[in-house]
Amino acid sequence: MNSAEPTPPAPAGLTVADLTEDELLARIFPLLPRGAATLLGPGDDAAVVAVPDGRMVVSTDVLVEGRHFRRDWSTGHDVGWRAAMQNLADIAAMGGRPTSLVVTLVAPSDLPVDWVTGLSAGLAAACDPHGVGVVGGDLSGGDLIVVSVTVHGELDGRAPVLRSGAREGDVVAHAGVRGWSAAGLALLAAGRPEIAPELVRAYLRPDPPLAAGVAAGRAGATSMLDLSDGLLRDAGRVARASGVVLDLDPVAVSFATDLVALTDAATALGALAEDWVLAGGEDHGLLATFPAGVVLPAPFRAVGRVRAVGSAGPGVLVGGRTPATASPGWDHFAR
């Protein structure tokens, strides 16, 4: 765990161009959490992380300034938190336990040093409570801020939970919030974050139910994934991988609490809260399927059933019908 003394703020106006790489790293390293599995942390050419299971779960993700975040909306701390959480959720979605991160930062020369140390503090705030270490990475100069994270995890002797295991008769279950991040982004884009600060926070600093992934694996989940690109799009990935149909309950039934939380923002912006629930991304909740009769581990709740595939092929239904929402979810290359 991180027990270092807080790093004092950088002098006003100090940018990364004012420091050497070693001087910048000297400000970053004390902020990073060590992690329970870390045998050798930052400082050498590579880190050493324990893998008692003999298998390592690995994922990676990237945040690009102007594409995934804006500096006028997000502090360095926000971006660090978000970069960590979206990767930790990928390990949880496999039924795994995250152990370490490697982080690469591309920074323009005029970037304030306090933004970089804020990024490190955000990484630590997200990782430290889960015993996850930030064990190394790389620094480079560039025209935009780019934060790339690779996460490693452990299965602790269990089989990984894949997208391809859903079977007819399984219960579809969800853990986490739905549509909050999309609503928060919409409020920021409209310049009206004061309407629902809790939704804006859900966009800037998502808080996925990481422990639920391990619990799902222990309870016998047959499939699972991180809902990063929207409920419909990601549920469709499970359906195609498993060769089934996921028939989700009507949103007013399965996500009633989320609809209530989204109502004020939707009314103010002239949007449909149901669309945020179905298509909004970056909440990083978990969607899983479980055999019928299994007691769902908290905080999972049933939101549908797995049906046999019909003539239309694998896919997603809502209340037995093809959903009518305008967009199925986030696409990185959509115009």
N, C-alpha and C positions, 0 to 999 in steps of 0.2 A: 504494500500500500504506500501511498505517497505521504511522506512525513517531512518533506523539505520545507524550509522557511519560505514564506511568500517572497517572490521577486519584486523589488521595489519598482515603481513606475519609471519608465525611461524619461529622460529630460524632454521637455516640450520640443516638438519639431524634429526629434531624432528619427531618422528613417533607416531602412536596411542598408542604403548606400553609404551611411556613415560608419558602418561596422564591417569588420572582416567576417568571413564565414565562421571562423572559430569564436569570435566575440559574440556573434548572434547565437550560436549553439550554446555558448556558456550561459546565455539568458534563458534558453529553452529547456535544457536538460534538467535543471532543478525542479521544473514544473511537472515533469512527466511522471505518471504512476509507474511503479516497478512491476506489479502484477505477481500473483502467487506462483505462476509457472515459470517466471523469468529466472534463468540461471546466470545469464550475463546480459546486461542491458546496454544502452548506447555508450559509445566511446571507442569501440574497436571496429574492424571492417564489417563485422556481422554480429548479430545477437545470438544467444543460445537459449532456447526455450524447451522445457521438459515436455515430452509427449509419452506419458506412461501407458496410454492405450495402444500405442504403436501405429495409430492412424491419425492423420491431421485433416481437419476440415478447413478449407481455404476459400475465401471470396475476396473480391476487390470492387471498389466503386470510386467514382471521381466527382468532384464538385468544381464547376467552371464558373468564374465570375461572369455575370451577365446572362448566363444560361440557367444556373441553379441557385444563384443568390445575388443580391445587390448590396453593396456596402452602405448605401443610404438606408437600408432596411435592417441589415444584419451586422452585428459586431463580430469581431474575431472569435469571441467566446461562443456566440451563436453558431458560427460555422464549424468550429471545432466540435461542439456538442453534436451537431447534426451529422457531421462526417463520421463521427464515431458510431452514433446510434444506428444509422442506416446500414452500417457494416455488421455491427453486433447482432442486429435483427436477422441478417442472412444466416448466421450460425445458429441462432435460436430456431429458425425455420427448418433446419435439418435435424432438430432434436438435440443439438449440441450445446456445449458450454464454451463461450469465447474465452480465450486465454491471452492473446496478444495482438497488437496492431503494429504495422510499419507504415509510416506516413511520409509522403513526398509533398513538398511545398514549392510551387513556382510563384515567385513574388516580383512585382515591378520594383524598380529602384526607389521610387518615392513612397513606398508603403511604410507607414509608421511602425516603429519597432513595437509599440504597445499593441498594435493589431496582431502581430505575430505572437507575442507573449499571451495575448488574450485567446488566440487560437489554441495554444498549448494548454492554457488553463481550462478551456472548454473540453478539450480531449480528456484531460484529467478528471474533470467533474463527471463526465459521462462514464468513464472507464473504472475509476477507482472503487466505487461502491460494489462493482461486480468482480473485483480481483483481477482485472485485465490490465496488462502492462502495455505501455507504448515503448517499444524496444529498439526503435531506430527509424531510418528513413533516408531522405535526401533533400537537399536544398538546391534550387536553381533560380536564375533570373529569367524574367519573361515579361511580356506586355500586359498580361492579365494574371490575376490570382487563380491558381489551380491547386486544389487539394486532393491528392490521390491517397487512398487508404487500402491496405491489404490486411485482412483479418484472419487470424488462425484460431481454431477451436478444437475441442476434445469431444469425443463421443462417450467416454467413460464406460466402454465395454458394450454399449448398445449399438444396434444397427441404425444407420441413418434413416431419417424419414424422408422419402422422396415424393415428388409430385405424381408419380406414376402408380401409386398403390390404391387409389380410391376404387371401391367396388360397389356394385348395386346393393342397395339396402343400407349403406353407411349413412351415418348422421353427418351433416356438414355443420361445422361449428366455427365460431369466431372469437378471438380475444383481442381487446383493445378498443379504440374509438374509430369511428368511420366518418369521413368527410370533414373533420375538424381542420386538418392542414390545408385542404383545398379552400375552405372558407376563409381561413386566415390569410392565405395568399391573395384571395379576391379582395379582402378588406384592405390589405396593403396596396394593391394595385389601384384601388379606388380612392386611396388617400383617407380612409375612414377606419383606422385601426381601433379607435376609441369605442366603437360600437360593441365589440366583443374581444377584449384583450386576451381572454383565455384561448380563443381560436387563433389569434395571431401568435401566441406563444406556442401553440401546437404545431404551427408551421415552422417557426424559428428553432424550436427545441422539442422535437417529437420525443415521446416517452413510451416506446413500445414495451409490451409485457415480456421481457426477455426470459424470465424464469418459466413462463408458460410453455416455452418450446421444449425444455427438458421434461416438464410435467406431462406434456402431450406424448412425448416419446415413451415415457414410462407407462402411460396409460394405454398404450397400444395404438396410437394414431396410425392410420394407414397411408395418409398423405398429408403434406403440409407445405405452405410457402408463405413468404413475407409479402404482404399487400403493399407494395411500393408503387405500383402503377395503376391502381384502381381495382375495386372489387370485381367488376365484370371482366376486365382484361385478364387479371390474374386468376380468377376462377376458371376462365376459359383455358388457361394454360394447364391447370390441373385436369380439366375435362379432356383435353386433347391428349395429354400424356397418359391418362388412365383409360382412355377409350370409353368414356361414360358421359352422362348428362348430369350437371349439377343443377338441381331445381331449388332455387332459393325461395324462402318465404317472402311475402310482400314486405317491403321496407317498413311500412307502418306497423308491422308486427314485430319483425326481427330487430329493427334498429330504431325503435320508438324513442328511446332515451337520447340518441344522437340527433334525431329530428328536432326534438325539443331544444337541444343545445344550439342548433343551427338556425332556429326560426328567426331570431332578430336580425341576424346577418342577411339571411335570404330575403326577408321583407325589405330591408334597407337598400339592398342592391338589385332588387327585382329578379332574383335568381330562384331556382328550385332547390330546396334543401335535399330532395330525393336524388337529384343529379349529383350533388356532392358526395352523397353516400355511395352511390353506385359507381361513379367514375372518378372521384377524387383520389389523388395519389398522396404518397409520402406520410401517411399516418403510421405505417410500418406495423400495423396489427398483424396477427397470424390467422390464416384460414387453414383449417385442418378437417380431415374426415376421420371418423371413428366408427368401429363396428357397432351395430345396433345393440343397445342394452348396456354399453359401457357407461360408467359414471364419468361425466365430463369433468376434468380437473379445472379448478378455478384458475383464471376468470373466464374460461370458455363458456359460451352459451350456444345452444342449437339455433341454426339459422336456415336449415333446409335439409334435403335428402338427396342421396345419389340415386339416379335412375339409370336403367339400361339404355344404351344408345339406340336410337331409332333410325328411320330412313334419312333424317336430316343430318345424321352424324353427331359426333361429340359437340357439346356446347353448353350454354348456360341459359336457364329459364328463370324467370322471377314470377312466382305465383302460378307456375305452369305455362307461362306465355313468354314469347320473345320480348325482352325489355325494349322499351321505346325511347330510352334516354338518348340525347343527341350525340354523345361521345362515349365509347366504351372505356376510356381511360387514357393515361399518359403514353405518348409515343415520342421517343427521343428525336426521331427524324421527321416527324410530321411538320408540315408548314402551317 
